Amino acid sequence: MTAVPNDLWRPSSGCGDDCLPADGEVPTVPVARRVLRLVAVTGMLLAGVGLVVLLPVLPTQERQAAVRGWARATARAFGVRLVIRGRLPRRRALLVANHVSWLDVIAVLAVAPTRMVAKREIRSWPVVGLLAAAAGTVFVDRSRPRALPNMVGRVADTLRAGRSVAVFPEGTTWCAGDGAADCRPGGGFRPATFQAAIDTGSPVVPLRLAYRCAATGTTTTAAAFLGADTLLRSVARVVAVRELVVSVTITAALHPARAADRRLLARAAESAVHLLPAADAVTRARLRPVPAATPAVAAPTATPVFGGGLDLAA
């Protein structure tokens, strides 16, 4: 992935190849196991082609179950174990998450088969682009800032129609490694898509994505997709890792008041995802947590990060 200038519309991280694990730092599986994983991934991509044909004619619940099942099976094919903590609200919501890897999309779809907001380039990816389009992905042309209001309007229309939408408001991937605060994209969560939640009265559900190697018991940047990395190189690195685990922590939902400021809402969501200091009094006054409901698919749960008000500190 090629870095882009760090401006309001096209943010970039401070990551480079030095953020990726050095040779021998992360335990790997034998070459034969890597080949088997690649064969399994290829099979899931072919299954995805059939799914593209079926999705438009399936009822909503069956379509969501099919996407969720495909995503979970694809994660297993890559040798990745998925761990889910927390609860999703039953009603439609704007899901916002930090962005580390292309695997983030699979992880989010495995938890909540929502419509995604993604960069336009993904539409041209083999099979994945077809799947994304068939699933109703809202594509963003980051080279055209004037297209931003239209994108926000499309997200709002989707929410009004009762469908959840997932977005990565950092605008780019970064390593999320230990002590890598300087690598975070400047400007934090971009606030534009949060306006869609305010306009439609939809809750915002922050998701915290984290990657670790269970073989060492430590976090890892092996799945990060950044700098001059290519998709093939990143895929090869992922299938080589022994016991790669991606955890998705679903924090308590935030319900924006009708007069909420999208920048404060974005800050509150970012605080929940990255465990930043608590938001200020204005944010507390304009946002309130929304009770969550148990998801349809059983998953390990944990106490939501938020208590009363908006005390976002861990």
TORPATI-215763 format. One record per atom (N, C-alpha, C): residue in three letters; x, z, y. Coordinates in steps of 0.05 Angstrom, whole numbers, plus 5000, padded with zeros to 4 digits. Atoms other than C-alpha are relative to their C-alpha. Example, Ala and Ser with C-alpha at 12.3 -4.5 7.8 and 13.67 -1.06 7.14 Angstrom:
ALA501850004976
ALA524651564910
ALA501850005024
SER498449994976
SER527351434979
SER498550145022
This chain:
MET501750004976
MET500050005000
MET501850005025
THR498450034976
THR502949795067
THR498950185022
ALA500949834978
ALA502750295124
ALA499249835023
VAL501050134976
VAL499150105187
VAL500450175024
PRO499649834976
PRO499950335259
PRO498150235001
ASN501749764999
ASN497351035271
ASN498450005026
ASP501849994977
ASP491650915320
ASP497350114991
LEU502649885006
LEU484551155324
LEU498649864978
TRP501550165020
TRP481850595281
TRP501449974974
ARG498550055025
ARG487450485231
ARG502150214997
PRO498049785003
PRO490851155217
PRO502049954978
SER498050025021
SER497051215175
SER501150274995
SER498949745007
SER500351785139
SER503149995005
GLY497149994998
GLY507552015144
GLY501449984974
CYS498950015027
CYS508651885070
CYS501849764996
GLY498450225009
GLY513851445038
GLY500750054971
ASP499249985028
ASP517151354970
ASP501250284994
ASP498849745005
ASP520652024979
ASP497950214994
CYS502249815006
CYS513852364972
CYS499249984970
LEU500650045028
LEU513252094901
LEU501950164982
PRO498349855017
PRO516052494842
PRO502549854992
ALA497450125009
ALA523352354824
ALA499949964970
ASP499850065029
ASP525152074756
ASP500550264985
GLY499749765016
GLY524352624704
GLY498750255011
GLU501249764988
GLU520653094751
GLU497350074986
VAL502649965012
VAL513952994716
VAL500249914970
PRO499950085028
PRO513352994639
PRO498449754995
THR501450255006
THR511352324611
THR499449974970
VAL500750055028
VAL508252064547
VAL501749774990
PRO498550235011
PRO511751574499
PRO498949735009
VAL500850274992
VAL511550834514
VAL497649914984
ALA502350095016
ALA506750714456
ALA497450125011
ARG502449884989
ARG501751204487
ARG499249865026
ARG500650144975
ARG502350854554
ARG498649734994
VAL501250265008
VAL500750184520
VAL497150044991
LEU502749955009
LEU494650484486
LEU498250065024
ARG501649944976
ARG492250754553
ARG499349755015
LEU500550254986
LEU493050074585
LEU497949834986
VAL501950155015
VAL489149754529
VAL497250125004
ALA502549874995
ALA483650274538
ALA498949945028
VAL500850064973
VAL483550154613
VAL498949725002
THR500950285000
THR482949414602
THR497249974988
GLY502750005012
GLY477049534556
GLY497950115019
MET502049904981
MET473649954609
MET499549815023
LEU500450204979
LEU474749414661
LEU498249784990
LEU501850205012
LEU471548914614
LEU497250104998
ALA502649885001
ALA465849394603
ALA498750015028
GLY500950004972
GLY465349434679
GLY498749735007
VAL501250264994
VAL463948684681
VAL497149994990
GLY502749985010
GLY457848794637
GLY498350185017
LEU501549814984
LEU455849374680
LEU499149875027
VAL500750144975
VAL456048934742
VAL497449844997
VAL502450165005
VAL450648494710
VAL497650184997
LEU502249825006
LEU446349084689
LEU499050165024
LEU500749814979
LEU446549524751
LEU497649915017
PRO502350074982
PRO441749114795
PRO497350024987
VAL502649995013
VAL436249134743
VAL499350274988
LEU500649735011
LEU436849864721
LEU498550175021
PRO501249804982
PRO432350404750
PRO502150195012
THR498149844985
THR435750884798
THR501550214982
GLN498749805016
GLN437051454749
GLN501749894978
GLU498450135020
GLU439451004694
GLU502549875012
ARG497750124986
ARG443950644744
ARG502150215006
GLN498149794993
GLN447051294767
GLN501450114975
ALA498849915025
ALA448051524695
ALA502149814989
ALA498150205010
ALA451450874677
ALA502650005016
VAL497649994984
VAL456250904736
VAL501650254995
ARG498649755005
ARG457851634723
ARG501449984973
GLY498850025026
GLY459051494649
GLY502449815000
TRP497850194999
TRP463450894664
TRP502450135014
ALA497849874986
ALA467651294714
ALA501350214983
ARG498849795016
ARG468651874667
ARG501649884977
ALA498650125022
ALA470551424609
ALA502649865011
THR497650134988
THR475351044655
THR502250205006
ALA498049794995
ALA478751684676
ALA501350094974
ARG498849935026
ARG479651874603
ARG501949784990
ALA498350235009
ALA482451174589
ALA502850025014
PHE497449974986
PHE487851304642
PHE501550254991
GLY498749755009
GLY489451964607
GLY499650225020
VAL500449804979
VAL486652364665
VAL497650184991
ARG502249805005
ARG482553004654
ARG498750085026
LEU501649934976
LEU477053144704
LEU498950284998
VAL501149734998
VAL475353854725
VAL498350025025
ILE501949984978
ILE469253984768
ILE499450295006
ARG500749724991
ARG468154624808
ARG498049985022
GLY502049994979
GLY462054774849
GLY497549854993
ARG502650115006
ARG455054494855
ARG499349795022
LEU501050204981
LEU452053874887
LEU497150065008
PRO502849984993
PRO445553904927
PRO498449784986
ARG501650205014
ARG439853534894
ARG499249785019
ARG500850204981
ARG437953174958
ARG502349825008
ARG497950194991
ARG441652584987
ARG501850135021
ALA498149874982
ALA447952765026
ALA502349815006
LEU497550144994
LEU454152505059
LEU502350164988
LEU497749865014
LEU460052685014
LEU502649915014
VAL497450074986
VAL466852715049
VAL502250144985
ALA497849905016
ALA473452805013
ALA502749925012
ASN497250084993
ASN480952805025
ASN500749764983
HIS499350265013
HIS484452165003
HIS502950004992
VAL497350005011
VAL490452154957
VAL500649744985
SER499450215019
SER489651574909
SER497549824996
TRP502250175009
TRP485450994884
TRP498350154979
LEU501449845020
LEU483651494829
LEU497850175013
ASP502049844987
ASP479651874881
ASP497249884997
VAL502550145002
VAL474151354877
VAL498750054972
ILE501049955027
ILE473551434802
ILE499150294996
ALA500749715002
ALA473552194808
ALA497450065014
VAL502549954986
VAL468052194860
VAL497649884985
LEU502250135015
LEU463751694821
LEU499450154974
ALA500549855025
ALA464652124758
ALA498450255006
VAL501549764992
VAL461752714796
VAL497349935012
ALA502450084986
ALA456652374840
ALA500049705003
PRO500050304998
PRO455051634829
PRO498649905025
THR501150074974
THR453951504903
THR500949735008
ARG498950234987
ARG454850914947
ARG502550085015
MET497449934987
MET461950894975
MET500349845026
VAL499050144977
VAL464950705041
VAL502949934994
ALA497350085007
ALA471250305028
ALA501049775017
LYS498850224984
LYS476049835062
LYS499349734987
ARG500950265009
ARG474249105057
ARG501849884979
GLU498250125019
GLU480448935017
GLU499350064971
ILE500649935027
ILE477749284956
ILE498149804987
ARG501850205011
ARG472448744949
ARG501449794984
SER498450225013
SER477948264927
SER501550114975
TRP498749905024
TRP480648734872
TRP498649904975
PRO501250095025
PRO479548474801
PRO498150214988
VAL502049845013
VAL473248764769
VAL499150235017
VAL500649774983
VAL473649384813
VAL498449915024
GLY501450104976
GLY471448974873
GLY497249924993
LEU502750085008
LEU465548684834
LEU498350254995
LEU501549755005
LEU463549384811
LEU499250135026
ALA500649874974
ALA464049654881
ALA497749865015
ALA502150154987
ALA459749094909
ALA497350044987
ALA502549965015
ALA454549164854
ALA498850275004
ALA501049724996
ALA454149914866
ALA499150055029
GLY500949974973
GLY452449784939
GLY502050125020
THR498049894982
THR459049974971
THR499849885028
VAL500050094972
VAL459249945047
VAL503049945006
PHE497250074995
PHE465649555062
PHE500550005030
VAL499249974972
VAL469349675127
VAL502449825006
ASP497850174990
ASP473649165163
ASP501550165021
ARG498649834982
ARG478849615194
ARG501549855022
SER498750154979
SER481749045235
SER498049935022
ARG502050064980
ARG475148995274
ARG498650265009
PRO501349754990
PRO473549635313
PRO497149965008
ARG502750054992
ARG467249305339
ARG498050024977
ALA501849995024
ALA464449315268
ALA499350294993
LEU500449725007
LEU464550085268
LEU497050085003
PRO502849924998
PRO457450185296
PRO498249894978
ASN501650125021
ASN454549705245
ASN500450154974
MET499449855024
MET458050085189
MET498550275000
VAL501449754998
VAL455250745214
VAL497049964996
GLY502850065003
GLY448350435218
GLY499349954971
ARG500550055028
ARG448850195146
ARG500050254984
VAL499949745014
VAL450850885122
VAL497550165006
ALA502449864993
ALA445051185160
ALA497649894986
ASP502350125014
ASP440150685130
ASP500050084970
THR499849925028
THR442750855060
THR499150294996
LEU500949725002
LEU441751595073
LEU497050035004
ARG502950004995
ARG434751475100
ARG498549914975
ALA501250115024
ALA433251095036
ALA500250204976
GLY499849805021
GLY434851724996
GLY502449984983
ARG497550035015
ARG441751514971
ARG502250155013
SER497749864990
SER447951934978
SER502249795006
VAL497750174993
VAL454251625009
VAL502550165000
ALA497549875001
ALA461451814998
ALA502049855018
VAL498050124982
VAL467051695049
VAL502550175000
PHE497549864997
PHE474351875057
PHE500849985030
PRO499850024971
PRO474552035132
PRO502950035011
GLU497350014991
GLU482152105135
GLU500949725006
GLY499450284993
GLY482251355136
GLY502349874985
THR497750105015
THR488351285091
THR500850214980
THR499149815020
THR491651595031
THR502650145009
TRP497549864995
TRP497252105034
TRP500650174976
CYS499149885025
CYS501252504983
CYS498650264993
ALA501249745004
ALA497953184993
ALA501750194983
GLY498249835014
GLY504153504964
GLY500450275012
ASP499549734990
ASP506254234972
ASP501949985024
GLY498350004976
GLY509054345042
GLY500149735014
ALA500050274989
ALA507253635062
ALA498149975024
ALA501950014977
ALA503153805124
ALA500749785019
ASP499150214981
ASP507353315165
ASP499149724991
CYS500850265011
CYS504952755120
CYS497049935005
ARG502850054996
ARG497652845137
ARG499549805022
PRO500650194979
PRO494552275177
PRO499350145026
GLY500549884974
GLY494452425251
GLY497149975008
GLY502850014991
GLY487752585282
GLY498050124982
GLY501949885018
GLY484652905221
GLY497749824991
PHE502350155009
PHE477852695195
PHE498849845023
ARG501250174980
ARG475152105234
ARG497050065002
PRO502749904997
PRO468352305262
PRO497749804998
ALA502250204997
ALA464551645263
ALA497850024979
THR502150005021
THR461051675196
THR498350265000
PHE501549754998
PHE458952395210
PHE497549975017
GLN502450054983
GLN454152115262
GLN497649924983
ALA502250095017
ALA450151805206
ALA498650244988
ALA501249765011
ALA449052495176
ALA498350145021
ILE501549874978
ILE446852775244
ILE497449845005
ASP502350174994
ASP442152185257
ASP497850024979
THR501950005021
THR438752255190
THR499350284990
GLY500449735009
GLY438853015183
GLY500950054972
SER498949975027
SER443052965120
SER502150214999
PRO497849815003
PRO447453515094
PRO502749864996
VAL497350105004
VAL454953405093
VAL501350184978
VAL498949855022
VAL458353615028
VAL503049934998
PRO497150055002
PRO466053685032
PRO500950034971
LEU498850005027
LEU469753524967
LEU503050035003
ARG497149974999
ARG476853764956
ARG501249894974
LEU498750135023
LEU480953314909
LEU502950104998
ALA497349905004
ALA487353584878
ALA501049904973
TYR498750105024
TYR492153314826
TYR502250194991
ARG497949835011
ARG496453724780
ARG500849914972
CYS499150065027
CYS500453644716
CYS499750254984
ALA500549765016
ALA497854124664
ALA502450074983
ALA497649955016
ALA504354054625
ALA501950185014
THR498249834984
THR508154394681
THR498550225015
GLY501649804986
GLY502454784712
GLY500349985031
THR499550024971
THR504254514782
THR498549755010
THR501150244988
THR501254024831
THR502049774999
THR498250235002
THR503953324829
THR499049785019
THR500750234983
THR504052714875
THR500249744984
ALA499850245017
ALA504552234815
ALA497849815004
ALA502350184997
ALA497651954829
ALA499849895028
ALA500250094972
ALA498851854903
ALA500649705003
PHE499750294995
PHE498151144928
PHE500749975030
LEU499149984973
LEU502251074991
LEU502549835006
GLY497650144992
GLY507850745031
GLY499949714991
ALA499850285009
ALA510250095001
ALA499149974971
ASP500950015027
ASP507050264934
ASP498249764995
THR501950215008
THR503449704897
THR498050134980
LEU502049895018
LEU497149814855
LEU501150004971
LEU499050015027
LEU500749594791
LEU502150224995
ARG498049795003
ARG506550074803
ARG498650274999
SER501449755001
SER501650634817
SER498650054974
VAL501449985025
VAL497550494755
VAL502150074978
ALA498049945020
ALA503950484713
ALA500950295001
ARG499149724997
ARG505951164741
ARG497850194989
VAL502249835009
VAL499051464726
VAL499850004970
VAL500350005029
VAL498651234654
VAL502450124985
ALA497649885012
ALA505651514642
ALA500050305000
VAL499949714997
VAL504052224663
VAL498750144977
ARG501149835021
ARG502952744610
ARG498150215012
GLU502049804992
GLU496653164621
GLU499650015030
LEU500750014972
LEU494752934690
LEU497150105003
VAL502749884996
VAL488753334716
VAL499349955030
VAL501150024973
VAL484453164777
VAL497750205002
SER502249814996
SER480053724802
SER498449925025
VAL501850064978
VAL474053604846
VAL498550265007
THR501349754991
THR471854234884
THR497849935020
ILE502250064983
ILE464954174914
ILE499450255016
THR500449774983
THR464454644973
THR497150015010
ALA502849974991
ALA458054905005
ALA499449795021
ALA500850224981
ALA454154375043
ALA499650115028
LEU500449944971
LEU453854365119
LEU497649845009
HIS502450134990
HIS447354205153
HIS500249975030
PRO499750034971
PRO448353915223
PRO497350025014
ALA502349994983
ALA443354095276
ALA499649735014
ARG500650274988
ARG439953515312
ARG501949945024
ALA498350044977
ALA444453625373
ALA502950054993
ALA497249955008
ALA450853725333
ALA501949795010
ASP497850184991
ASP457353425357
ASP501449904975
ARG498850105024
ARG460152955305
ARG503050084997
ARG497249925001
ARG467253165323
ARG500350284989
LEU500049735010
LEU465753895310
LEU499250004970
LEU500850025028
LEU462253705245
LEU502349904983
ALA497750105015
ALA468353305223
ALA502150214997
ARG498049785001
ARG472853895240
ARG499250214980
ALA501049815019
ALA468454365200
ALA500449914971
ALA499750115027
ALA468553905139
ALA503049994992
GLU497250015006
GLU476053815145
GLU501150284994
SER499149725005
SER476954575148
SER499350084972
ALA500849935027
ALA473154645083
ALA501749864979
VAL498550155019
VAL477154105049
VAL502950104998
HIS497249934999
HIS484054315072
HIS500550305005
LEU499749714996
LEU482655065081
LEU501550065025
LEU498949964974
LEU484455045154
LEU498850255012
PRO501249764987
PRO483155635202
PRO497049955007
ALA502950014996
ALA475855785215
ALA499349845025
ALA500850154977
ALA472055335263
ALA499150195022
ASP500649834978
ASP470255585332
ASP497150085002
ALA502749904998
ALA463955925356
ALA497949785004
VAL501950214995
VAL460755285380
VAL499249864974
THR500750125026
THR461254985310
THR498250184984
ARG501749825015
ARG458255615280
ARG497149995010
ALA502650004989
ALA452455565327
ALA498449754993
ARG501450265004
ARG450854835311
ARG499949914971
LEU500150075028
LEU451954825236
LEU499350244983
ARG500649785018
ARG449355235179
ARG500249904971
PRO499850095028
PRO450655215104
PRO497249954988
VAL502550075014
VAL445354915058
VAL500350094971
PRO499849925028
PRO443955234990
PRO500449754982
ALA499450225019
ALA446654794933
ALA498450044975
ALA501449995025
ALA443254614868
ALA501849914978
THR498350085023
THR446254544799
THR499749714994
PRO500150295006
PRO448053814783
PRO498749954973
ALA501450075025
ALA444453454728
ALA501950014976
VAL498049995022
VAL450953414687
VAL501450265001
ALA498749745000
ALA453654084666
ALA502949985007
ALA497150014993
ALA460454244695
ALA500850285007
PRO499149744992
PRO464754854708
PRO499450045029
THR500749944972
THR462655194772
THR501750225011
ALA498549794987
ALA465855644822
ALA498550095024
THR501349914976
THR463556064880
THR500649825023
PRO499450174977
PRO462755624942
PRO501950135019
VAL498049894983
VAL468255704993
VAL498750145024
PHE501149904976
PHE463455855049
PHE498350254995
GLY501949785000
GLY459956515062
GLY497949935021
GLY501950054979
GLY454956605118
GLY501349885023
GLY498950134977
GLY455856215181
GLY501949784992
LEU498150205007
LEU461955775180
LEU502850124999
ASP497449885003
ASP467656225160
ASP501549844979
LEU498850195018
LEU471955675130
LEU502750084990
ALA497349925009
ALA478356055119
ALA499950084971
ALA500049935028
ALA480356145047
ALA500650294996
